[in-house]
Amino acid sequence: MKSFPFIACLVIGLWVGFFFGKNKPAEMAVEERKQSETTRLVEDDASRENASLKKKIIHLEEELAVFKSEQASRELKEQATKEKFNAQKQAAKEKLIARHLKEFKGLFELTPEQAAQIGELEWESSLYWKKFHSGEINPKYLPPIDIYAEIKAVLTPEQLEIYEVHLEERRNSVASTAATSTLGRYPVTLLLSEEQKDSLYENLYSYFHSGLSNEVREAIKNTVPEDYKGTDRALIWAAMDIMDEEQYLALLQSLKKE
């Protein structure tokens, strides 16, 4: 009887071991199927994701190809526009230089080096005044170069002597033409005597002559009201000591701004 519990425990142990041993393969099979299904689902998801990514990559590559093509086309157009602009600028430059170099024909022969230097000076000067008229440059802070002084520095002593005479003749011609033109623009001057006209012409001549104008402009600045501008001020200054009081008042009235 004492061995009965031992035998009972042995039987129960064998039965439990048999039961679990019998059911373990089935549980393992179920677990393996679950893992296999999970793996398959993961692989399917990864496959679909890879396919989607490949499509996106292909689409991006196509967009990149289109962008590169459009960029290349834009660059070609920009290059063509730039070349056209540069060609036009070069043509304008050559035309301007040729026009200014004509001034020296009949005076003396320029060497190629002198012609190139003077041409560049004239071109730079024209660019400066173009920017000045467009308001890009303020002469107060960036004064223009003295183009004639620069040109003179390029010439030989013999050429310089001839050029000085030429410049003086041109200054005289410009001043004479401008003085005559100014007199013709103001009808009131027709009422003057010939002596008065001659004196007025001489004063205007000094105003328009580049070699004399600085002193004259300073005198105008100190004597003529700022209500008047430009050549009106020049005419008022020129007429001050020439016209009688009645003529002078008539001139001022004719120039009075409304």
C-alpha positions as CSV (number, residue, x, y, z in Angstrom):
1,M,0.0,0.0,0.0
2,K,2.9,2.3,0.7
3,S,3.9,2.1,-3.0
4,F,0.5,3.1,-4.2
5,P,1.2,6.9,-4.2
6,F,4.4,6.4,-6.1
7,I,2.7,4.3,-8.7
8,A,-0.1,6.8,-8.9
9,C,2.3,9.7,-9.4
10,L,4.2,7.7,-12.0
11,V,1.0,7.0,-14.0
12,I,-0.2,10.6,-13.8
13,G,3.3,11.8,-14.9
14,L,3.3,9.4,-17.9
15,W,-0.2,10.5,-18.8
16,V,0.6,14.2,-18.6
17,G,3.8,13.7,-20.6
18,F,1.9,11.8,-23.2
19,F,-0.8,14.5,-23.4
20,F,1.6,17.3,-23.8
21,G,3.8,15.4,-26.1
22,K,0.8,14.6,-28.3
23,N,-0.4,18.2,-28.5
24,K,3.0,19.9,-28.8
25,P,3.5,19.1,-32.5
26,A,0.0,20.4,-33.3
27,E,0.7,23.7,-31.5
28,M,4.0,24.1,-33.2
29,A,2.4,23.5,-36.5
30,V,-0.1,26.2,-35.9
31,E,2.6,28.6,-34.7
32,E,4.7,27.9,-37.7
33,R,1.8,28.5,-40.0
34,K,1.1,31.8,-38.3
35,Q,4.8,32.8,-38.7
36,S,4.8,31.7,-42.3
37,E,1.6,33.7,-43.0
38,T,3.1,36.8,-41.3
39,T,6.3,36.4,-43.3
40,R,4.3,36.1,-46.5
41,L,2.3,39.2,-45.7
42,V,5.4,41.2,-44.8
43,E,7.1,40.0,-48.0
44,D,3.9,40.9,-50.0
45,D,3.9,44.4,-48.4
46,A,7.6,44.8,-49.1
47,S,7.1,43.7,-52.7
48,R,4.2,46.2,-53.2
49,E,6.2,49.0,-51.6
50,N,9.2,48.2,-53.8
51,A,7.0,48.3,-56.9
52,S,5.5,51.6,-55.8
53,L,9.0,53.1,-55.1
54,K,10.2,51.9,-58.5
55,K,7.2,53.7,-60.2
56,K,8.0,56.9,-58.2
57,I,11.6,56.7,-59.1
58,I,10.7,56.2,-62.8
59,H,8.3,59.2,-62.6
60,L,11.0,61.3,-60.9
61,E,13.5,60.4,-63.5
62,E,11.1,61.4,-66.2
63,E,10.4,64.7,-64.5
64,L,14.1,65.3,-64.1
65,A,14.7,64.5,-67.7
66,V,12.0,67.1,-68.7
67,F,13.5,69.6,-66.3
68,K,17.0,69.1,-67.7
69,S,15.6,69.5,-71.2
70,E,13.8,72.7,-70.4
71,Q,16.8,74.0,-68.5
72,A,19.0,73.3,-71.4
73,S,16.6,75.0,-73.7
74,R,16.4,78.1,-71.5
75,E,20.2,78.2,-71.3
76,L,20.4,78.1,-75.0
77,K,17.9,80.9,-75.4
78,E,19.7,83.0,-72.7
79,Q,23.0,82.4,-74.4
80,A,21.6,83.4,-77.8
81,T,20.0,86.5,-76.2
82,K,23.3,87.3,-74.5
83,E,25.3,86.8,-77.7
84,K,22.8,89.0,-79.6
85,F,23.1,91.7,-77.0
86,N,26.9,91.6,-76.9
87,A,26.9,91.7,-80.7
88,Q,24.7,94.8,-80.7
89,K,26.7,96.4,-78.0
90,Q,29.9,95.7,-79.9
91,A,28.5,97.1,-83.1
92,A,27.3,100.3,-81.3
93,K,30.7,100.6,-79.7
94,E,32.5,100.3,-83.0
95,K,30.1,102.7,-84.7
96,L,30.7,105.3,-81.9
97,I,34.4,104.9,-82.0
98,A,34.6,105.2,-85.7
99,R,32.5,108.4,-85.6
100,H,34.9,109.9,-83.0
101,L,38.0,108.8,-84.7
102,K,36.8,110.7,-87.9
103,E,37.6,113.9,-86.0
104,F,41.3,113.1,-86.4
105,K,41.2,112.6,-90.1
106,G,42.9,115.5,-91.8
107,L,44.7,116.5,-88.7
108,F,47.3,113.7,-88.4
109,E,47.6,109.9,-88.6
110,L,46.9,107.9,-85.5
111,T,48.9,104.7,-84.8
112,P,46.7,101.6,-84.2
113,E,47.6,101.8,-80.5
114,Q,46.6,105.4,-80.3
115,A,43.4,104.7,-82.2
116,A,42.5,101.8,-79.8
117,Q,43.3,103.9,-76.7
118,I,41.3,106.9,-77.9
119,G,38.4,104.7,-78.9
120,E,38.2,103.1,-75.5
121,L,38.3,106.6,-73.9
122,E,35.5,107.8,-76.0
123,W,33.4,104.7,-75.3
124,E,33.9,104.9,-71.6
125,S,33.0,108.6,-71.7
126,S,29.8,107.8,-73.6
127,L,28.8,105.1,-71.1
128,Y,29.3,107.6,-68.3
129,W,27.1,110.2,-69.8
130,K,24.5,107.6,-70.7
131,K,24.3,106.6,-67.0
132,F,24.3,110.2,-66.0
133,H,21.2,111.0,-68.1
134,S,19.4,107.9,-66.8
135,G,20.2,109.0,-63.2
136,E,22.5,106.1,-62.4
137,I,25.5,108.4,-61.7
138,N,25.8,111.6,-59.7
139,P,28.7,113.7,-60.9
140,K,29.0,115.1,-57.4
141,Y,30.3,111.8,-56.1
142,L,31.7,110.3,-59.3
143,P,32.9,113.1,-61.7
144,P,33.5,112.4,-65.3
145,I,37.0,112.0,-66.7
146,D,38.5,114.9,-68.6
147,I,38.2,113.2,-72.0
148,Y,40.3,115.8,-73.8
149,A,43.1,115.7,-71.2
150,E,43.1,111.9,-71.5
151,I,43.3,112.1,-75.3
152,K,46.1,114.6,-75.1
153,A,48.1,112.3,-73.0
154,V,48.0,109.7,-75.8
155,L,49.3,112.1,-78.5
156,T,52.9,113.0,-79.5
157,P,54.0,116.6,-79.0
158,E,53.6,117.3,-82.7
159,Q,50.1,115.8,-82.7
160,L,49.2,117.6,-79.5
161,E,50.0,121.0,-81.0
162,I,47.8,120.4,-84.0
163,Y,45.0,119.0,-81.7
164,E,45.1,122.1,-79.5
165,V,44.4,124.3,-82.4
166,H,41.7,122.0,-83.6
167,L,39.9,122.0,-80.2
168,E,40.1,125.8,-80.0
169,E,38.5,126.1,-83.5
170,R,35.8,123.7,-82.5
171,R,35.1,125.5,-79.2
172,N,34.8,128.8,-81.1
173,S,32.5,127.2,-83.7
174,V,30.2,125.7,-81.0
175,A,30.0,128.9,-79.0
176,S,29.3,131.0,-82.1
177,T,26.5,128.6,-83.3
178,A,24.9,128.4,-79.9
179,A,25.0,132.2,-79.3
180,T,23.4,132.8,-82.7
181,S,20.8,130.2,-82.1
182,T,19.9,131.5,-78.7
183,L,19.5,135.1,-80.0
184,G,17.1,133.7,-82.6
185,R,14.9,131.9,-80.0
186,Y,14.0,135.1,-78.2
187,P,11.9,137.6,-80.3
188,V,12.6,140.4,-77.9
189,T,16.1,140.6,-79.2
190,L,14.8,141.7,-82.5
191,L,14.0,145.1,-81.0
192,L,17.6,145.7,-80.1
193,S,20.0,147.9,-82.0
194,E,22.8,146.3,-84.0
195,E,25.3,147.4,-81.3
196,Q,23.2,145.8,-78.6
197,K,22.8,142.6,-80.6
198,D,26.6,142.4,-81.1
199,S,27.2,143.0,-77.3
200,L,24.6,140.4,-76.4
201,Y,26.1,137.9,-78.9
202,E,29.6,138.4,-77.3
203,N,28.2,137.7,-73.8
204,L,26.3,134.6,-75.0
205,Y,29.4,133.5,-76.9
206,S,31.4,133.6,-73.6
207,Y,28.7,131.6,-71.9
208,F,28.8,128.8,-74.5
209,H,32.5,128.8,-74.9
210,S,33.9,125.9,-72.8
211,G,37.1,127.8,-72.2
212,L,35.3,130.8,-70.7
213,S,32.1,129.3,-69.4
214,N,33.2,128.5,-65.8
215,E,33.7,132.2,-64.9
216,V,30.5,133.2,-66.7
217,R,28.4,130.5,-64.9
218,E,29.7,131.6,-61.6
219,A,28.6,135.2,-62.4
220,I,25.2,134.0,-63.5
221,K,24.8,132.0,-60.3
222,N,25.5,135.2,-58.2
223,T,23.4,137.7,-60.2
224,V,20.4,135.9,-61.8
225,P,17.4,134.8,-59.7
226,E,16.9,131.0,-59.6
227,D,13.3,131.5,-60.8
228,Y,14.8,131.3,-64.3
229,K,16.6,128.2,-65.7
230,G,19.1,127.2,-68.4
231,T,19.6,129.5,-71.3
232,D,17.0,131.9,-69.9
233,R,19.3,132.7,-67.1
234,A,22.2,133.1,-69.6
235,L,20.2,135.6,-71.7
236,I,19.2,137.6,-68.6
237,W,22.8,137.8,-67.5
238,A,24.0,138.7,-70.9
239,A,21.4,141.5,-71.3
240,M,21.9,143.1,-67.8
241,D,24.3,145.9,-68.9
242,I,23.2,146.0,-72.6
243,M,19.4,146.6,-72.5
244,D,17.8,149.7,-71.1
245,E,15.4,149.4,-68.2
246,E,12.3,149.1,-70.3
247,Q,13.8,146.5,-72.6
248,Y,15.2,144.5,-69.7
249,L,11.8,144.4,-67.9
250,A,10.2,143.3,-71.2
251,L,12.7,140.5,-71.4
252,L,12.1,139.4,-67.8
253,Q,8.3,139.5,-68.4
254,S,8.7,137.4,-71.6
255,L,10.6,134.8,-69.6
256,K,8.4,134.8,-66.6
257,K,7.0,131.4,-65.7
258,E,3.3,131.0,-65.4
